[in-house]
Amino acid sequence: MKKIIKNMDRGILFMLLASLSFAAMGGFAKVVSQILPPVEVTFFRNIFGVVLVGLSIWRVPLKQSGGKPLLLLFRGSMGFLALLAYFYIMAHIPLGEAVTYNKTSPIFVAIFAYIFLKEKLHPTALIAIILGFAGIVLVAQPEGGSFDKYDLLGIFSGIGAALAYTSIRELRKYYDTRAIVMSFMGVGTIAPLLLMLSTPYVNVSKEFDWMFASFVMPQGVEWLYVSAVGVFATISQLLMTKAYELTKAGIVGTISYSNIVFAVIIGVMLGDPIPDFWTLLGIILVIMSGLLVALAKEKA
């Protein structure tokens, strides 16, 4: 019993550190995304992971049956687009709100798992979905009943991440975890390069400026910022993985919502306005919905 509590405490500590590291990544991404194109920041965020995972695969070859290349490509593409949208909105809305949108993914995972994987939707999960959508509306506070571009991309970052996570449930039957991670980071490295190279030759409307931009060579301290994005993203992934090894997924998932609190604090330090009452209520509802989804999984 004492050992279980000790491991649980370490798991919670690792998840808190992972959340802080993830929020720090968001802080650096917010600063550098106002200088460099978000598609370029996405490239730098993933190139670190490609190198690290590539070295791991080189040292210990993959052990897998494979056979689902299109699903693997889908996972990588959805993860990449969700991350790109996430970095784009960071430059235009408060960091805490951007992270809140991204953390709506468990709500959409519950929906997609029900639709595509035929998983049962627990009544608690239904309540969570309703609370989550109410929270999204309060955070967005749509004027005239319509969401603006940043709100839509924020919601998409949650949906895209959820589609990626849902596909992982099927992919892990066929692929080594490192291959699944590499599919995301590989697409997240190659796709930004292709988008930046094609930008001079395509005319896109303002609605798609988040996807297309010319490469801008980082200068001076900007190299530190983009490096910090990659380093903190990698550290947060490692800490999160360790947390899930030590503690029940439901507990770790609950603690992961501390990420939003850290993001709000870091955002305010960077000049974001303090969330008003309705935005704060929306954030709380999104957190509650995520906790209820986790609770529904524990009951399943």
C-alpha positions in Angstrom: 0.0 0.0 0.0 2.8 2.4 0.9 4.6 1.6 -2.4 1.3 2.3 -4.3 0.9 5.7 -2.6 4.6 6.5 -3.2 4.3 5.7 -6.9 1.0 7.7 -7.1 2.7 10.7 -5.6 5.6 10.5 -8.0 3.1 10.1 -10.9 1.2 13.2 -9.8 4.5 15.1 -9.5 5.6 14.0 -13.0 2.3 15.1 -14.4 2.4 18.5 -12.7 5.9 19.0 -14.1 4.7 17.8 -17.5 1.9 20.3 -17.4 4.2 23.1 -16.3 6.6 22.2 -19.1 3.8 22.1 -21.7 2.6 25.5 -20.5 6.2 26.8 -20.8 6.3 25.5 -24.3 3.1 27.4 -25.0 4.6 30.6 -23.6 7.6 30.4 -25.9 5.4 29.4 -28.8 3.2 32.4 -28.1 6.1 34.8 -28.1 7.8 33.4 -31.2 4.6 32.9 -33.2 4.2 36.7 -33.2 7.6 36.9 -34.9 7.8 33.8 -37.0 5.0 32.1 -39.0 3.2 29.4 -36.9 3.9 26.8 -39.7 7.6 27.4 -39.2 7.3 27.2 -35.4 5.5 23.8 -35.9 8.4 22.6 -38.0 11.0 23.5 -35.2 8.7 22.0 -32.6 8.7 18.6 -34.4 12.3 18.4 -35.7 13.6 17.9 -32.1 11.3 14.9 -31.7 12.2 13.4 -35.0 15.8 13.4 -34.1 15.2 11.8 -30.6 12.7 9.2 -31.8 14.9 8.5 -34.8 17.8 7.8 -32.6 15.7 5.5 -30.4 14.5 3.5 -33.5 18.1 3.3 -34.7 19.3 1.9 -31.4 16.3 -0.5 -30.8 14.6 -1.5 -34.1 10.8 -1.4 -34.3 8.8 -4.5 -33.3 5.4 -4.4 -35.1 3.2 -6.1 -37.6 2.1 -2.9 -39.5 -0.5 -3.0 -42.2 -2.3 0.3 -41.6 -0.3 2.9 -43.5 -3.2 5.2 -44.4 -4.4 5.2 -40.8 -0.9 6.0 -39.7 -0.7 8.9 -42.2 -4.2 10.1 -41.0 -2.9 10.1 -37.3 0.1 12.2 -38.3 -1.8 14.6 -40.5 -4.5 15.3 -37.9 -2.0 15.8 -35.2 0.0 18.1 -37.4 -3.0 20.3 -38.4 -4.2 20.4 -34.8 -0.8 21.6 -33.6 -0.5 24.1 -36.4 -3.9 25.6 -35.6 -2.9 25.6 -31.9 0.3 27.6 -32.5 -1.6 30.0 -34.8 -4.3 31.0 -32.3 -1.6 31.4 -29.5 -0.4 34.5 -31.3 -3.9 36.0 -31.4 -5.8 35.0 -28.2 -4.8 34.6 -24.6 -2.6 31.6 -23.9 -5.0 30.2 -21.3 -7.9 30.2 -23.8 -5.8 28.6 -26.5 -4.8 25.8 -24.1 -8.4 25.4 -23.0 -9.5 24.9 -26.6 -6.8 22.2 -27.0 -7.9 20.5 -23.8 -11.4 19.9 -25.2 -10.0 16.9 -27.0 -11.2 14.4 -24.4 -14.8 15.5 -25.1 -14.4 14.9 -28.8 -12.5 11.6 -28.2 -15.6 10.3 -26.3 -17.8 11.3 -29.3 -15.5 9.8 -31.9 -14.9 6.6 -29.9 -18.7 6.1 -29.8 -19.1 6.8 -33.6 -16.0 5.0 -35.0 -15.0 2.4 -32.4 -18.5 1.6 -31.2 -17.6 2.3 -27.6 -20.4 2.8 -25.2 -21.2 6.4 -24.2 -21.7 6.4 -20.4 -24.4 8.8 -19.1 -21.6 10.7 -17.2 -19.8 11.2 -20.6 -23.0 12.7 -22.0 -23.2 15.2 -19.2 -19.5 16.0 -19.8 -20.1 16.6 -23.5 -22.9 19.1 -22.7 -20.8 20.9 -20.1 -17.8 21.0 -22.5 -19.8 22.6 -25.3 -21.2 25.1 -22.8 -17.7 25.9 -21.7 -16.5 26.4 -25.3 -19.3 28.9 -25.9 -18.5 30.8 -22.8 -14.8 30.9 -23.7 -15.5 32.0 -27.3 -18.3 34.4 -26.4 -19.4 34.5 -30.0 -20.7 37.9 -31.2 -23.9 37.8 -33.1 -24.1 34.1 -32.6 -21.1 33.3 -34.8 -17.6 32.1 -33.9 -14.6 34.1 -35.2 -11.7 32.6 -37.1 -9.6 32.1 -33.9 -12.4 30.4 -32.0 -13.1 28.0 -34.9 -9.4 27.1 -35.2 -9.2 26.7 -31.5 -12.1 24.2 -31.6 -10.5 22.5 -34.6 -7.3 22.1 -32.5 -9.3 20.0 -30.0 -11.1 18.1 -32.7 -8.0 17.3 -34.7 -6.1 16.2 -31.6 -9.1 14.0 -30.7 -9.2 12.3 -34.1 -5.4 11.7 -33.7 -5.9 10.2 -30.3 -8.8 8.1 -31.4 -6.8 6.6 -34.3 -4.0 5.7 -31.8 -6.4 3.2 -30.1 -6.5 1.2 -33.3 -2.9 1.8 -34.4 -1.3 0.5 -31.3 -2.6 -3.0 -32.2 -0.4 -2.9 -35.3 2.5 -0.5 -34.6 5.3 0.2 -32.2 4.5 3.3 -30.1 7.6 5.0 -31.5 6.3 4.5 -35.1 3.0 6.2 -34.1 4.8 9.1 -32.5 7.1 9.4 -35.5 4.1 9.5 -37.9 3.0 12.7 -36.1 6.4 14.3 -35.8 7.5 13.2 -39.3 4.4 14.7 -41.0 4.8 17.7 -38.6 8.3 18.2 -40.1 7.8 17.5 -43.8 4.4 19.1 -44.2 5.5 22.6 -42.9 8.5 22.4 -45.2 6.2 21.7 -48.2 3.8 24.4 -47.2 6.5 27.0 -46.9 8.2 26.0 -50.2 4.8 26.2 -52.0 3.7 29.6 -50.5 5.4 31.8 -53.2 3.5 29.9 -55.9 0.0 29.8 -54.5 -2.6 32.5 -53.8 -4.6 31.8 -50.7 -7.4 33.7 -49.0 -7.0 35.2 -45.5 -8.9 32.2 -44.0 -5.9 29.9 -44.9 -3.0 32.2 -43.9 -2.5 29.9 -40.8 -1.3 27.2 -43.2 0.8 29.1 -45.7 3.8 31.4 -45.0 7.3 31.9 -46.3 10.2 30.7 -44.2 11.7 33.5 -42.1 15.3 32.9 -40.8 15.3 33.2 -37.0 17.6 35.9 -35.7 19.5 36.1 -32.4 17.2 35.3 -29.5 14.6 33.9 -31.8 16.8 30.7 -32.1 16.5 30.4 -28.3 12.7 30.7 -28.5 12.2 28.1 -31.2 14.7 25.7 -29.5 12.8 26.2 -26.2 9.6 25.2 -27.9 11.1 21.9 -29.1 12.9 21.2 -25.8 10.0 21.9 -23.5 7.6 19.9 -25.8 10.0 16.9 -25.7 10.4 17.2 -21.9 6.7 17.4 -21.3 6.1 14.2 -23.4 8.8 12.3 -21.5 7.4 13.4 -18.1 3.9 12.6 -19.2 4.9 9.1 -20.3 6.6 8.5 -16.9 3.5 9.8 -15.1 1.3 7.3 -16.9 3.7 4.5 -16.1 3.5 5.3 -12.3 -0.1 6.2 -11.7 -3.6 5.3 -13.0 -4.6 7.0 -16.2 -7.7 8.5 -14.7 -5.6 10.3 -11.9 -2.9 11.5 -14.3 -5.5 12.7 -16.8 -7.2 14.7 -14.0 -3.9 16.3 -13.0 -3.1 17.2 -16.6 -5.7 20.0 -16.4 -3.3 21.9 -14.2 -1.8 22.8 -17.6 -4.6 25.3 -18.1 -3.9 27.0 -14.8 -0.2 27.3 -15.6 -1.0 28.6 -19.0 -3.3 31.3 -17.7 -0.5 32.4 -15.2 2.2 32.4 -17.9 -0.1 34.2 -20.3 -0.8 37.0 -17.9 2.9 37.3 -17.2 3.3 37.7 -21.0 0.7 40.5 -21.1 -2.6 38.6 -21.6 -5.6 40.1 -19.9 -6.9 38.4 -16.8 -9.8 36.2 -17.8 -13.2 37.8 -17.1 -16.0 36.0 -15.2 -17.6 34.3 -18.2 -14.3 33.2 -19.7 -13.2 31.8 -16.3 -16.5 30.0 -15.9 -16.1 28.5 -19.4 -12.6 27.3 -18.5 -13.9 25.7 -15.4 -16.7 23.9 -17.3 -14.2 22.5 -19.8 -12.0 21.3 -17.0 -15.1 19.7 -15.3 -16.1 18.0 -18.6 -12.6 16.5 -19.0 -12.7 15.2 -15.4 -16.2 13.7 -16.0 -14.9 12.0 -19.2 -12.1 10.5 -17.2 -14.5 9.4 -14.5 -16.7 7.7 -17.1 -13.7 5.8 -18.4 -12.9 4.6 -14.9 -16.5 3.3 -14.5 -16.5 1.6 -17.9 
